[in-house]
Every structure is written in C-alpha cells, then in structure tokens.
C-alpha cells in the first residue's frame, strides 16, 4: 500500500477514539504519519500531514524543519565532524550512510513549496550540513491560526551507531520524518522576540519539540514484531503483499519512534497501581508532600517488553525495574499518564541504539553474560524510563540546557536505585579488603558513583551551556549527568528531603507539557523552599569553581602556669620559668583536673563558597560543633577543655557532595596504619574516576 493510500485510511478514523485520557495540552504540532519499511533498501517510504498552530502574537511567514537523518549523510555534516565518526562508542560503518529527501511539501489547498526549500545552518554556518530547512510561505500564518501541510519523504536508514538505523533485520526508527521546529514568542524561555528555535543535529545534543497528537500507520513484513510510541489502535494484513499495517495513536507527546524485528520476544505485564503502591505508601507520600492522597495515587499501565531471545533469562529483571520506575517516579512527581510503556532490547551489534528515550517507548541495554548482582540493566532501564518525565512531559530544550533533562533525571534515577536496590558493590579489593567504604564517603552508595563521575572533570565547563559548546564529549557528559546530579543531591541535603521533595513535585506539575528554563527551576526552588538559593546556583550551575574545604591544622597543648607579670588581689607578682615549673609540679601533686588549650584551623582550598559544619571530638568523648559561613579563606576555633582533641571533621555528615576532596575533610589522632587508609581513599577515588571517564566516552 502506498503511503498516501495509507494516509487516507488513517484520516478516516477519529483520532481520539483509542485514547484513554483527555488532552492535557494545547496541541501545537500534530502529525498523521505513514511509513512503509523496505527491508531490502533499508529505507522508508513516508508521508505526513502536519497540523501546526501558531500559538503566538506573531505573523509567521516562514517555517523551519529538522531533517535529523541528514546528519548521517556524509563526513561533512556537523554531527559527523563533531563526533569524529563515532557515537556512544560505536563508529559509523563503511557505506552505512543515511539521509532523508523531501519529495513533496504542500500547503493543504495551496501550492507545492518543495522548490522553495532551502537548507540553513543556524548554529555553525557549515554549508555542508543539511539537518535544518527553511520554507517561505505564500501567506503568513496569523496569530492563533493553523496551517496544514502534506509532506512526502524518503528516509534511507543508516547502519545503527547513533540512536537510529538498522542492524541486519533489526530496525530502530527514530528522528525519521520532517519535524517542525519550535516558534518561541517574545518572553518564552530566553526569546527577546519571536523566532524559530530549530538547531542543527549535533553530536552532543538531543531534541526539542512542541506537543501534539500523533497517529502513525506502519507497514512492515508480516513476520516482524513492531513496537511504537502510543497505543496500538488497529492492525490488519495486506492480502498478497506479505505485509501488515499497524496503527498507533498517542497525544500530549512531542515525538514518535518505532522499532521492528522478526526475532523480538514480545511479553506484556500489567502495572497494577494499588498493588505496587499500597495505601500506606500513598498516605506517607501524601503527608510528606502536603497533598491529598487522591493526588498521589497512581494509575495502571500496560508494560510491553520487546526482548532478544538470548536475554530471556532477564525478563523478570526488566519488568521489575520498570515497575520500580513507574512506582517511584509516579509517587514523587505525579502518576504516569499514558496507557502503555514499551521497553526495547537492541540486539548484539546494535548497542548504539540502546539507552535512548522516546515518548512511551525507550531502548534499554544488556548482555547475556550480565551477572545477577550487577545493576547495569536496571540502572539503564530506570534512567531511560525516567526520561518520560524529564524530557517527555517536562519539555526542556536539551540542545541548550541538557542538565534540565539529563541532570534532573540522573538525580531521580539515583533516588530510585537507592530506594529499590542495595548499594552497588565496588569491584576492587585491596589485600582482600573491600575498598568501597574508602571512596571518600563512609560507605559506597549510589550517590558515590555520581560523585565519582563528577570528580573526573570538576571544572572544565559550567553546567548551563549549549550542548555543542562544551570543551569535549567528556565535559558534556560529566556536566550534564553526574555533576548536575551531585549538585541536586547537595541541594537536597541543604534544604532537607521533605522540602526538596516538594520542590521537585511542584516543578514537574507546573512545567509538564511546557518548555521551562533553568531560571524557572530556580524560581520554583526559591518559592517552595522559602529560601533564596541563587547563591548556590550561581556557583554550581553558572560557575565552575572548585569547592574544597579542609582541616588545616589541629594543635593542643597542656595548660600550665604562665610566665610573666600578673596583677592579683594580693598585688603584682612575677612568675619566671622556675616558678612556673614549681606551680605545675604542685598541681600534679594535688591531682588537679588537667586543662588543654586547643586550636583548630579550617581552610577553604577552592574558590566556591558553602556554609559548613565543623565537628570537634575530644578524647574524653565530648563533642562540640561549630558553624562557619565558609566565606573567608580560613577560620580558626579555640577551645579550652579538660581533654585533648581526638578528631576534627569538616562537613561530618558528608552532606556537601560537591566538595572535591573528602579525604582532607578530617583529622584524627591516628594509629600507624590510618595514614595508609587516607592514602587509599585518594588513590581509589581517582581509580574510579578514571574508570568512569573511560566508560563515559566509549
């Protein structure tokens, strides 16, 4: 069946028929898509009808579209130049090119604009990049008006190495159709005046689009198993063609992706909300958030797993991870609103398609040899599901502020892992001694792994930066993922978990199906917490200074008679060295209580400033805590006590996870082996940092 014939059949059905929830957004960009997969050519004959609403006070005289697939067209594209021909650790294969050709772009009831299309390069001026097009209109789209366009296109899929493409008879079809950019009116996000936000496809960026309703008719060989964004509305066989057409629908989403393979095992399970999040948990969360229980209850969801046969032993692990994600993201931020969630397991050799998110569908990643006690599959599954919230429903511009998606989701992923799984096991022992507890924190936990990633590159860039303008791929990865996560973990310790929970819930609820900025997040933090945290964000999102406090010195001396001239009630006396010794001997003979004069110096090694707690423990068990604003380069504390100091700790609770070196946060009157432990802390931190950095860019 031809794409246009499919489109006619598609339009004959009412779009809302298969959808279970009322539209939550004003649909700006809605698509009616058709695709016929050609397995021999590894290509798609496609069509779309785009309905676009001008939700602005501006007259729009030109449209701009992403043609993402042209990023894989040749070695001169911006994506291939920036990536060096590799992505996610996979190189582009010889003759593995992909591209998209627009065959027709026509205004409904109006002229064909195909010949007016021109390629533009708004970010870097690279004349060889063809990932963005501009199309002048014969008549402007008035404020509040709509335009409908009929578009025919041909997409040649690349051999998969970067999210999308094919591997033998496996297809991950993403970024595959002409997709309109976002018109930002004056005052929206950072726009000073109305204009298109339509970036080129870069090596270190993902996607940004408006919300709408999607319907797609996908025609594939009948022996293929298909998964896609949304709900399967209908399927029918095409007699004599050996193909089957699947129709999927969804609304309140901003993209559509699908996958097909003849070897998938398809398994479905039901997430039953009342069973997975019982009355006690709902009540406890409602109390923490200060909300009625009805606002916290979750909804049932159909979980669909498309898994490779060789990974069948991990089916239960996949479903358990998705169940935990649905439960905790739902309780913390809001119930998952869609009817389905589909998990895709790419085959061996197609790892470049793994670990990627699309509305109601995401790709995971595992291997047949992964151990039962290795949390790798779970971490990937939970993280990629989490993007249904931080990317899917809160539609940040990941081209420009990747941390709002990747960083917030990394923070959320760590919270789910900590709630649902035991702490990870550090893989290195030293002389038979497990070293996890010496990685700069009392015990190895999920936060420790985020922190180790952050310490790999603590100051190459600031966090809030265009994705393609970071120093390199490693800096983008560190700042967008673990550094952002550690920043939020530190913020949580500063505000307290109840306040932080209310902050995150309020941010999600206020900005779902919208396009927030970093300043919008900061506004919610300040408003909900009741504290002005601008000083925090100025340093750790918009600055790159290192935070590092250390114990500078600890000195104690036994108090005794002092030499000199003193005024007493009996008159002025002089105490020389001999008299001081006599008085000291007299005190010892009378067994008078000892007295020690101690001085503690705390230093700020880095340029970043943070209030800190200082805990001083004395040998007699007494403990004293002091607060310091941390602003000057050092602080000095003096104590006169009947016992000498045993230990001093800066930030004794390890709450300031942004501190770059926990190993210098403490001083202990040590036995001989403890300096070895201190040395081991530093060594193992950097071993782990190195391992993380290598994995992040491979």
Number of C-alpha atoms within 10 A of each C-alpha: 12 13 21 20 11 22 21 11 10 18 12 8 11 8 17 15 9 16 16 13 13 9 14 13 15 14 20 20 25 25 23 20 26 29 29 23 20 14 15 7 9 19 22 25 18 27 31 25 23 22 19 20 20 19 17 16 12 19 15 20 13 15 19 24 23 24 25 24 26 27 27 30 22 19 18 16 22 28 27 21 16 18 18 13 18 19 21 19 14 17 16 21 13 7 9 17 20 22 21 24 15 17 14 16 23 17 18 15 9 11 11 15 17 14 10 12 15 13 17 22 20 13 13 12 11 14 12 15 25 26 28 25 21 19 18 15 15 12 11 15 19 17 14 12 14 14 14 18 20 18 24 22 21 19 25 24 27 26 24 27 26 23 21 26 29 24 21 13 14 20 26 26 24 20 21 27 30 27 22 24 21 21 23 20 19 15 10 14 16 12 14 11 12 17 15 20 19 27 24 30 28 22 22 21 20 17 23 23 22 23 24 24 24 23 29 29 27 25 28 24 20 16 13 18 16 22 25 28 26 28 23 19 17 12 14 12 14 15 8 6 11 11 20 20 23 21 21 23 23 30 28 26 27 27 27 26 22 22 23 24 24 14 16 21 17 17 12 13 12 13 23 15 18 13 9 16 21 12 13 9 15 20 18 13 20 19 14 15 22 11 13 13 16 10 12 23 22 24 19 19 19 16 20 19 23 24 23 22 15 13 16 13 10 18 16 10 16 22 22 17 24 24 20 21 24 28 23 23 22 21 22 19 20 21 19 21 17 22 17 20 25 25 26 28 27 27 24 14 12 24 23 24 30 24 22 22 24 24 26 27 27 27 24 26 24 22 17 13 8 13 10 9 9 11 18 14 20 24 20 21 28 27 28 28 32 27 26 24 24 23 28 24 23 22 26 27 24 20 22 20 21 28 30 26 23 25 26 26 25 29 22 26 27 22 16 23 24 15 12 14 14 12 16 17 15 15 9 14 10 8 7 7 9 13 20 22 15 20 27 25 18 12 13 18 20 19 20 23 20 24 27 26 26 29 24 23 18 20 17 16 21 20 27 20 19 16 25 22 13 19 11 16 18 19 26 26 24 28 31 27 25 26 33 30 30 29 24 21 25 19 21 18 16 15 17 12 14 15 18 21 19 20 24 19 19 19 20 21 13 14 17 20 25 14 19 22 18 15 13 14 18 17 17 19 24 14 14 17 18 11 10 12 17 14 10 18 15 11 18 23 19 14 16 18 17 19 21 21 29 23 22 18 13 19 13 17 14 14 15 16 16 15 14 11 11 11 9 8 5 6 7 9 11 11 15 13 11 9 14 17 16 11 15 14 14 12 15 11 9 8 9 9 9 14 15 18 18 19 16 19 16 24 19 20 18 15 15 20 21 20 12 18 18 21 18 22 19 16 13 12 9 13 14 11 13 11 12 16 11 18 14 10 13 16 16 13 13 12 15 15 18 17 21 22 28 18 17 26 22 26 21 17 13 17 16 25 27 27 22 20 19 24 20 18 22 21 19 14 13 10 7 7 8 12 12 9 13 16 12 18 23 17 14 17 23 16 15 20 20 16 13 20 20 12 12 16 15 12
